Amino acid sequence: TAAQHAGLSSDRVRIIPEDPTPWVQTLDPEAIGYDVAMAYLASSPVPPCVISIQDQSGFGFIRAAAENGAVCGRHFAIIGFDDHPQSRVHQLSSMRLPIENMGKEAARLLRKALHGDPANQQIDLQCHINARASSAPFAVLDTSRTKESPYESAHAQP
C-alpha cells in the first residue's frame, strides 16, 4: 500500500470505510465523505491527518468534523485529490493532476498501438500540490489560543 511504501506501519494508518462499496456514478461523493466521517467520529477522535480519495469526499469530511467541533487546519490536516474548483472555497489542499499531459500521453500510446507498437508502458507525469489552509501546520494557524474549543474539551488527553 501507499502507507507501507511511505514507511508507515499499519497501526498508524486507518482506511475508512474498511469495506468500501463499489463506486456508482450517481452517488454524491460529498455525502459519502460526510457519512463515513460521521460514522468514524462517533467512536474515534478526529485523526491528525486525512487523505481524501477526491476533493468532494474531503468536503464532506470537513463538514462532519466541523459539526463535531473540529476545525480543519487546526485540529487536523486534510488533503484531497483532483483540485476541484470548490477546493479554493473550502481551503482544501489538493493534488492537481496533469490532465492535458495525460491526454497527450494517451493519444501518443493509442497511435503507437494502432501502428502495432507495444503501448503497455509506465508513464510518469508531474502532479502539482496546491497547498491551502487545510494542510497548514497547526502551530502556524493556532498560535494564540486562549480557550479550548468544544472538540478539545471532549477529546482532551489525560
Secondary structure, DSSP 4 states (H G I P E B T S, - for coil): -HHHHTT--GGG---SSSSPPPP-TTS-HHHHHHHHHHHHHTTSPPPSEEE-SSHHHHHHHHHHHHHTTPPBTTTBEEEEES--TTHHHHT-EEEEP-HHHHHHHHHHHHHHHHTT-----------EEE--GGGS-HHHH-S---S--HHHHHT---
